Amino acid sequence: MRALNFYSSNYHSQLVCRRKICTIRLGDKTHKYAEGDIVWVTVGKRFAQKKKIYTSVIDRVLVKPICQLTMEDLQGENPDLTSIQDLLLFLKSIYDKPLTDTDTVTVVYFSEIIE
């Protein structure tokens, strides 16, 4: 089974309370995630232990330039994001490189599977 992992500890509380409903990943990730895939939603640093939060289904996968992201996309990623500029700053901190609003991202919407 694949994992939809989140590096930042900031995500842990958002995932636990189910406020986070999508993730925005740099580049085209359609080879990695597809609608209908079952994944574990996990939190943890790269090459370190991960904590499974829940099992999820991928509901929708969208590839588009950052400038075409909607408020639904932004709010699903992080309810505190209010603009594309906020997202660019946020993504820069994660990927440690400057980005522009023409860079391509993949938006992965997911929902918990109640077992």
Residue pairs with C-beta under 8 A, 6 or more apart in sequence:
1 38
1 39
1 40
2 32
2 33
2 37
2 39
2 40
3 39
3 40
3 41
3 42
3 50
4 23
4 33
4 39
4 40
4 41
4 42
4 56
4 58
4 108
4 110
5 42
5 43
5 44
5 50
6 12
6 15
6 23
6 41
6 42
6 43
7 43
7 44
7 45
7 46
7 94
8 94
9 43
11 20
11 43
12 43
12 51
12 53
14 20
14 78
14 79
15 41
15 43
15 53
15 54
16 53
18 112
19 79
20 76
20 77
20 78
20 79
21 76
21 109
21 110
21 111
22 73
22 76
22 77
22 107
22 108
22 109
22 110
23 77
23 107
23 108
23 110
24 69
24 73
24 77
24 87
24 91
24 105
24 106
24 107
24 108
25 105
25 106
25 108
26 91
26 95
26 99
26 103
26 104
26 105
27 104
27 105
27 106
28 63
28 104
28 106
29 61
29 63
29 106
29 108
30 61
30 63
30 106
33 39
33 58
33 61
33 106
33 108
34 58
34 61
35 58
35 59
35 60
35 61
36 57
36 58
37 57
37 58
38 55
38 56
38 57
38 58
38 113
39 55
39 56
39 57
39 58
39 110
40 52
40 54
40 55
40 56
41 52
41 53
41 54
41 55
41 56
41 110
41 112
42 50
42 51
42 52
42 53
43 50
43 51
43 53
44 50
44 51
54 112
54 113
55 112
55 113
55 115
56 110
56 111
56 112
56 113
57 110
57 111
57 113
58 108
58 109
58 110
59 109
59 110
59 111
60 107
60 108
60 109
61 106
61 107
61 108
61 109
62 73
62 106
62 107
62 109
63 104
63 105
63 106
63 107
64 104
64 105
64 107
65 101
65 102
65 103
65 104
65 105
66 84
66 87
66 88
66 91
66 99
66 100
66 101
66 102
66 103
66 104
66 105
67 84
67 101
67 102
69 84
69 87
69 105
69 107
73 107
74 81
74 82
74 83
74 84
74 86
74 87
75 81
76 107
76 109
77 87
77 107
78 90
80 86
81 87
81 90
84 101
88 99
88 100
88 101
91 99
91 105
92 98
92 99
